[in-house]
């Protein structure tokens, strides 16, 4: 069946596949289908040039497409993947880490290592030594995964 579809569409089957993959990239962007679509278009161009060659069977085309997909994905990763530049606001999306060094008063006592402080308009869970409510504490650390601050008495 696959052999029949490719022989009926000829080299245009790769062009169709390439454009379908590029449309999929537009609909669901992720910069992944782009490189595979480019590989399919390149195989389509090569197929237009050497379609009648005896060695250019559908099996060879698929193998060439797979190899070219890997190469184009690697090249694309190298081109686009180098966006890890230093920023002037490294704590922008790390709210807990922004609180380190600030002082606050315990809103609830720390019992069994857990309590709460109020910083700004937010009540934060804290961990630290057992302390009564109203004690001044300094934030010494932040867990990024559960928004819990570590404190010590001032």
N, C-alpha and C positions, 0 to 999 in steps of 0.2 A: 504494500500500500504506500509506504513512504517513498519507495523507488518510483512509483507511478506519479505521485504528486510532484516530486522534484523534476521528473522528465517532462511532465506536462507544462509546468511553470518555467522550467529552464532556469537560467541564472537569476530570473526575477524572484524566485522563491526566497533567495537570501536577502534581496532588497526589501521584500515584503516583511520578512522576519525582522530585519534591521529597523524598519520604520515602526513596526508594532512595538518593539522594545523601546524605541525612543519615545513613543507616545505613552507607554507605561511609565517611563521615567518622568514625564511631565505630569501624569495623573498622580503618581505616588513617588515623589522625589526622594532620592536617597543616594544619588550619584553612583549607583551600582549598575543599573540597566543601561545607562549611557555607554559604558565601556563595552558591554556585550553587544549592544546595538551597533556600535561603531565597528566591532569585529565582524558582525554579520554583513554590514554594508561593504566592508573591504573584501570579504569573500565573494560577495555579489559582483563587485567590480572585476575581481580576478576571474570569476566564472564567465563574465561577459567576454573577456579577452581569450580565454582558453577553453571554452565550453566543449568544443569538438575534439579536444585532445583525448587520446585513449586512456591515459592514466587518471583523468579527472572524474572518477566515479563518485557516487554520492558518499561512499565510505571515506574516500580521501577528503572530500569537501567537509564532512563532519569532523574528521580529525584535525584538519587545518583550522576550522572554526573554533574547536575547543582550545587548540594551542594558541591561536590568535586572541581568544577571549582572555586566557590567562595572562598573556603578554600585555594586552591593553589594560586589563584591570591592575596589573602591577605598575605600569607606566602612569595610569591615572592616579593610583594611590601616591606615587612619588610626586606627581604634580600638585595634587590637591591636599595631600596629607601633611604637608609641611606648614600647617597653620598654628603651630604651638609657640606663639610669640609671647614674650613677657608682657604683662598688663600693668597699668598704673593703679589698678584696683584689684589686687589678688584675692581679697576677702569679699568681693561683691556678692556672691551667692552663697556665702558661708556665714550665716547670721550668728551662729553660736560662737565662731572664732572671732567675730567682731566684738564680742563682749569681754574677751580676755583682758584682764588688767583693770576693769571697772570695779567700783565698790558699790555695795548696796546693803540694804537692811533686810534681814530675814523676815519674810511675811509669815511664814510658818516655821516652827522649830525643826531642826534636823534631828530626826529620831531614827535609829537603826541605819544611819548613813544617808537618809533621804529627807528632803525638805523642799521649800519653795522660797524664791526671792522675787521681788518685783523690780524690773528694769524697764523704764519707760512705761508703756501701757500693757506690758506682757508679764504674766507670771511664768517664771522659769522653774523647772525641776532642777534641783541641785543635789549633789552628793558631796559628802565631806564628814568631818568629825561631828559628833552630836553637839549641838549648840541650841540655846533657847531663842525664841522669837525675839526680834528687836536687836539682835547682835549684828554689828557691822562686819561684813565679809568682803573679801576680794575674790574675783573670779580668776582662777588659775588655769583652767582648761575647759575644753568643750568637746563633746562627742558628736561627730557629724551625723551619725546614723539615727540617734534618738533625741536630739536637741536637749541634752542634759548637760548642765554646767558643773564643773568641779570648783569648790570654793574652800577658802581657809579664813579663819578669823583674822581681823586686821589688828 
